Amino acid sequence: MTAEPSRILPVIDRDSEAYWTWGREGRLAIHRCGDCGYYVHPPVPFCPQCESRKVAPEAVSGRGRVVTFTVNHKAWVPRLPVPYVLALVGIDEQNDVRIPCNIVDCAPEDVTFGMAVEAVFEPSGDLWIPLFRPVQS
């Protein structure tokens, strides 16, 4: 019997597949415009900056900074232990790309605005959930 996932899992489509699966190789995939270089997230097949259709997933550094966060003390998801941190992380490559995620591997009270973080991935079936932790030296 397979254990139930601790998170509510997304429905995967052609545009979002790389984001949810490249974590298997430890890579964070963000769509990028082939014409103007603008990063696009959530992943869509066009660039909102220049309207190009030459958009494809690209591996980024996986580094970023906590833009904002909240500490949840209520068990909104039954198998996700509380308290947990829900954050928006701006990636180093382009700060306006904001990834909603959990901050892990540190106490919730240690999370701060602007904290440097790096991507880690939690396997769940065929998916690899992008999470972030404080940068390891």
BAFI-3210 file (N, C-alpha, C; in Angstrom, 3 decimals, decimal comma, padded with zeros to 6 digits):
// residues 137
n [1|2|3|4|5|6|7|8|9|10|11|12|13|14|15|16|17|18|19|20|21|22|23|24|25|26|27|28|29|30|31|32|33|34|35|36|37|38|39|40|41|42|43|44|45|46|47|48|49|50|51|52|53|54|55|56|57|58|59|60|61|62|63|64|65|66|67|68|69|70|71|72|73|74|75|76|77|78|79|80|81|82|83|84|85|86|87|88|89|90|91|92|93|94|95|96|97|98|99|100|101|102|103|104|105|106|107|108|109|110|111|112|113|114|115|116|117|118|119|120|121|122|123|124|125|126|127|128|129|130|131|132|133|134|135|136|137]
n.u [000,835|000,605|001,778|-000,242|000,074|001,602|000,865|-001,413|-001,655|-000,732|-002,480|-000,967|000,140|001,116|002,553|003,341|004,758|007,665|008,366|007,352|008,693|011,465|012,876|013,659|016,198|017,369|016,969|015,569|012,981|012,120|010,073|011,328|011,654|012,666|013,208|013,322|014,396|013,028|011,862|009,179|006,577|003,703|004,131|003,494|002,635|003,564|005,188|004,686|005,976|007,090|005,391|006,109|006,071|008,051|008,788|010,173|010,972|013,679|016,578|017,184|019,203|018,125|018,279|017,189|015,261|013,344|010,373|007,913|006,018|004,089|003,285|001,739|-000,521|-002,676|-004,041|-004,531|-004,152|-004,559|-002,358|-000,088|002,261|001,912|003,501|003,856|005,687|004,515|005,505|006,482|008,896|011,302|013,100|016,689|017,506|015,519|013,747|010,966|009,764|007,898|007,708|005,368|005,695|006,836|008,910|011,552|013,528|014,297|013,468|010,179|010,128|012,591|012,599|012,963|012,219|013,645|015,528|018,096|017,583|017,450|016,508|015,025|013,872|010,908|009,989|007,028|005,318|005,378|006,059|008,049|008,198|008,874|010,542|011,868|014,883|016,945|019,950|022,618|025,856]
n.v [-001,176|002,206|005,127|007,933|011,141|013,966|016,436|018,487|017,613|018,950|019,235|018,105|019,609|020,116|022,510|022,864|020,607|020,329|021,976|020,517|018,087|018,147|018,310|015,809|015,481|017,386|019,963|023,182|024,185|026,857|028,631|030,355|033,112|032,789|034,876|037,484|036,863|036,958|035,619|033,414|032,767|031,667|028,800|029,373|029,211|031,531|034,759|037,268|039,663|040,314|039,101|036,866|033,509|031,769|030,208|028,275|025,661|026,186|025,405|026,946|028,630|027,892|029,373|032,000|034,620|035,133|036,731|037,296|035,850|033,504|031,974|029,025|027,690|026,112|023,045|022,911|021,188|017,864|015,950|017,438|018,494|020,843|023,634|025,273|026,942|029,071|030,574|033,233|033,119|034,979|034,432|034,386|034,967|036,570|038,698|039,242|036,879|034,886|032,295|030,284|028,488|026,103|026,773|024,955|022,838|024,515|026,245|027,623|030,174|031,180|032,041|034,782|037,974|038,516|036,524|034,409|031,659|028,238|025,891|022,746|019,409|017,553|014,288|012,942|010,502|010,566|013,189|016,030|018,057|021,451|022,957|025,263|025,978|027,455|028,867|026,654|026,674]
n.w [000,000|-000,875|000,674|001,514|-000,046|001,641|000,891|-001,019|-004,287|-007,513|-010,692|-013,544|-016,536|-020,005|-019,984|-017,290|-016,580|-016,532|-014,348|-012,188|-012,351|-012,925|-010,600|-009,843|-010,826|-009,306|-010,245|-010,690|-012,659|-014,661|-016,869|-019,754|-021,930|-025,243|-026,926|-025,597|-023,123|-020,712|-017,648|-016,984|-014,874|-013,167|-015,361|-018,744|-022,275|-023,601|-023,767|-021,459|-021,532|-024,113|-025,834|-027,293|-028,577|-028,108|-025,727|-023,178|-020,768|-018,470|-016,610|-013,520|-011,009|-008,545|-006,296|-004,100|-002,478|000,493|000,059|001,225|003,953|005,896|008,993|009,503|011,786|011,867|010,847|007,784|005,707|006,077|006,475|006,677|008,830|011,530|013,194|009,960|007,367|004,927|002,028|-000,259|-002,632|-004,265|-007,169|-007,713|-010,319|-011,424|-009,710|-009,759|-010,345|-008,525|-006,294|-004,811|-001,833|000,644|003,451|004,625|006,827|008,903|011,924|012,191|013,449|012,813|010,216|008,027|006,474|003,313|003,658|002,485|000,404|-000,822|-003,346|-002,631|-003,070|-002,677|-003,033|-004,470|-005,501|-008,979|-009,020|-008,032|-005,496|-005,316|-002,690|-000,269|001,532|004,125|002,807|002,544|003,852]
ca.u [000,000|001,368|001,389|-000,879|000,971|001,344|000,442|-002,368|-000,824|-001,300|-002,736|000,150|-000,149|002,327|003,309|003,871|005,434|009,076|008,425|007,028|009,430|012,920|013,451|014,248|017,626|017,811|016,922|014,341|012,665|011,271|009,970|012,048|011,429|013,834|013,443|013,744|015,071|012,188|011,386|007,717|006,042|003,515|004,499|002,522|003,356|003,844|005,887|003,882|006,819|007,235|004,335|006,682|005,644|009,276|008,979|010,456|011,581|015,128|017,024|017,725|020,119|017,432|018,506|016,296|015,080|011,977|009,751|006,926|005,694|003,197|003,434|000,422|-000,646|-003,871|-003,813|-005,404|-003,947|-004,513|-001,111|001,035|002,412|001,967|003,367|004,667|005,845|004,124|006,243|006,745|010,332|011,718|014,337|017,820|017,607|014,533|013,011|009,502|009,274|007,611|007,311|004,738|006,363|007,097|010,296|011,812|014,854|014,588|012,307|009,376|010,479|013,871|012,410|012,938|012,090|014,939|016,422|018,591|017,110|017,769|015,504|015,166|012,710|010,263|009,327|005,656|004,979|006,186|006,301|009,085|007,655|009,909|010,502|013,093|015,505|018,013|021,156|023,614|027,192]
ca.v [000,000|003,438|006,164|009,112|012,302|014,912|017,695|018,428|017,614|019,673|018,553|018,434|019,758|020,236|023,695|022,779|019,328|020,495|022,544|019,496|016,832|018,290|018,153|014,462|015,698|018,494|021,200|023,967|024,593|028,033|028,973|031,570|033,535|032,668|036,126|038,610|036,363|037,141|034,392|033,399|031,816|030,267|028,499|029,501|029,079|032,811|035,714|038,453|040,838|040,659|038,345|035,782|032,134|030,973|030,060|026,881|025,546|026,293|025,233|028,135|028,297|027,368|030,298|033,138|035,285|035,156|038,036|037,385|034,525|033,379|030,721|028,420|026,853|025,291|021,938|023,051|019,948|016,917|015,225|018,373|018,855|022,257|024,778|025,265|028,258|029,260|031,764|033,581|033,275|035,581|033,758|035,290|035,355|037,612|038,785|039,261|035,496|034,547|030,895|029,923|027,271|025,960|026,887|023,758|022,658|025,515|026,530|028,710|031,469|031,627|032,562|036,241|038,624|038,683|035,409|033,667|030,276|027,419|024,869|021,315|018,787|016,471|013,394|012,500|009,758|011,017|014,615|016,492|019,322|022,422|023,589|026,041|025,949|028,446|028,497|025,880|027,180]
ca.w [000,000|-000,992|001,634|000,922|-000,011|002,724|000,293|-002,119|-005,481|-008,649|-011,952|-014,411|-017,965|-020,824|-019,580|-015,925|-016,333|-016,154|-013,004|-011,190|-012,518|-013,030|-009,273|-009,771|-011,067|-008,471|-011,020|-010,649|-014,029|-014,836|-018,292|-020,148|-023,304|-026,109|-027,639|-024,738|-021,926|-019,525|-016,996|-016,925|-013,896|-013,532|-016,741|-019,831|-023,552|-024,247|-022,917|-021,198|-021,731|-025,530|-026,527|-028,078|-028,281|-027,960|-024,284|-022,832|-019,440|-018,342|-015,226|-012,863|-009,913|-007,375|-005,190|-004,061|-001,179|000,996|-000,152|002,302|004,475|007,037|009,727|009,696|012,976|011,687|009,910|006,617|004,961|007,199|006,719|006,723|010,246|011,877|012,293|008,751|006,764|003,535|001,623|-001,651|-002,841|-005,531|-007,592|-007,932|-011,726|-011,729|-008,451|-009,883|-010,399|-007,129|-006,168|-003,539|-001,376|002,074|003,892|005,425|007,423|009,927|012,764|011,631|014,032|012,270|008,865|008,001|005,179|002,656|003,943|001,326|000,424|-001,985|-003,616|-002,361|-003,690|-001,941|-003,979|-004,203|-006,714|-010,119|-008,885|-007,113|-005,019|-004,952|-001,378|-000,089|002,864|004,219|002,049|003,300|003,509]
c.u [000,889|000,853|000,765|000,090|000,592|000,835|-000,642|-001,553|-001,512|-001,673|-001,646|-000,347|001,181|003,192|003,985|004,699|006,882|009,209|008,249|007,861|010,949|013,608|014,070|015,761|018,172|017,802|015,557|014,111|011,708|011,251|010,700|011,801|012,725|014,152|013,975|014,418|014,276|011,762|009,888|007,269|004,789|003,760|003,314|003,298|003,589|004,509|005,014|004,664|006,844|006,226|004,859|006,077|006,844|009,638|009,159|011,075|013,103|015,475|017,605|018,571|019,429|017,625|017,530|016,250|013,608|011,443|008,727|006,605|004,659|003,480|002,031|000,447|-001,872|-003,580|-004,797|-005,317|-003,692|-003,164|000,117|001,175|002,519|002,943|004,240|004,664|005,423|004,736|006,131|008,239|010,552|013,038|015,426|017,893|016,673|013,570|011,497|008,918|009,132|007,056|006,653|005,289|006,350|008,585|010,517|013,235|015,280|013,309|011,516|009,763|011,822|013,759|012,296|012,720|013,480|015,914|016,807|018,190|017,524|016,732|015,966|013,871|012,218|009,569|007,924|005,153|005,927|006,546|007,410|008,696|008,803|009,606|011,780|013,559|016,532|019,258|022,141|025,003|028,119]
c.v [001,251|004,464|007,349|010,286|013,256|016,249|017,456|018,581|018,306|018,733|019,036|018,576|019,952|021,422|023,528|021,523|019,490|021,014|021,465|018,222|016,987|018,207|016,786|014,551|016,874|019,831|021,864|024,527|025,773|028,339|030,291|031,846|033,440|033,945|037,236|038,165|036,477|035,780|034,508|032,333|032,411|030,043|028,578|029,502|030,394|033,740|036,945|039,757|041,271|039,943|037,258|034,448|031,211|030,871|028,579|026,830|025,590|026,092|026,550|027,682|027,628|028,234|031,456|033,744|035,259|036,580|038,295|035,971|034,636|032,032|030,203|027,483|025,955|024,242|022,011|021,820|018,871|016,260|016,131|018,884|020,368|022,458|024,598|026,664|028,194|030,594|032,018|033,845|033,887|034,963|034,785|035,791|036,512|037,699|038,813|037,889|035,059|033,133|030,684|028,571|027,203|026,170|025,748|023,806|023,815|025,739|027,681|030,083|032,011|032,179|034,087|036,749|038,829|037,551|034,691|032,201|029,571|026,314|023,487|020,695|017,597|015,563|013,031|011,811|010,166|012,491|014,882|017,899|020,272|023,069|024,414|025,923|027,070|027,943|027,809|026,362|026,045]
c.w [000,000|000,013|000,900|000,990|001,118|002,206|-000,746|-003,396|-006,653|-009,789|-012,901|-015,847|-018,701|-020,365|-018,220|-015,648|-015,870|-014,720|-011,933|-011,305|-012,566|-011,674|-009,060|-009,962|-010,243|-009,189|-010,885|-012,046|-014,023|-016,334|-018,565|-021,624|-024,093|-026,863|-026,730|-023,440|-020,635|-018,973|-016,768|-015,931|-013,286|-015,027|-017,707|-021,140|-024,300|-023,244|-022,698|-021,427|-023,197|-026,431|-027,458|-027,666|-028,090|-026,480|-023,978|-021,440|-019,512|-016,875|-014,723|-011,673|-008,722|-006,143|-005,267|-002,671|-000,809|000,835|000,951|002,762|005,584|007,699|010,012|010,893|012,902|010,624|008,743|005,726|006,008|007,481|006,736|008,156|010,450|013,032|011,052|008,156|005,301|003,106|000,126|-001,730|-004,214|-005,940|-007,896|-009,372|-012,090|-010,552|-008,602|-010,198|-008,960|-007,056|-004,810|-003,090|000,150|002,308|004,871|005,992|008,326|010,727|012,153|012,171|013,524|010,848|008,946|006,583|004,591|002,880|002,648|001,468|-000,867|-002,112|-003,180|-002,860|-002,876|-002,942|-003,507|-005,463|-007,831|-010,040|-007,877|-006,707|-004,663|-003,592|-001,267|001,356|002,915|003,457|002,979|002,892|003,131]
res [m|t|a|e|p|s|r|i|l|p|v|i|d|r|d|s|e|a|y|w|t|w|g|r|e|g|r|l|a|i|h|r|c|g|d|c|g|y|y|v|h|p|p|v|p|f|c|p|q|c|e|s|r|k|v|a|p|e|a|v|s|g|r|g|r|v|v|t|f|t|v|n|h|k|a|w|v|p|r|l|p|v|p|y|v|l|a|l|v|g|i|d|e|q|n|d|v|r|i|p|c|n|i|v|d|c|a|p|e|d|v|t|f|g|m|a|v|e|a|v|f|e|p|s|g|d|l|w|i|p|l|f|r|p|v|q|s]
***
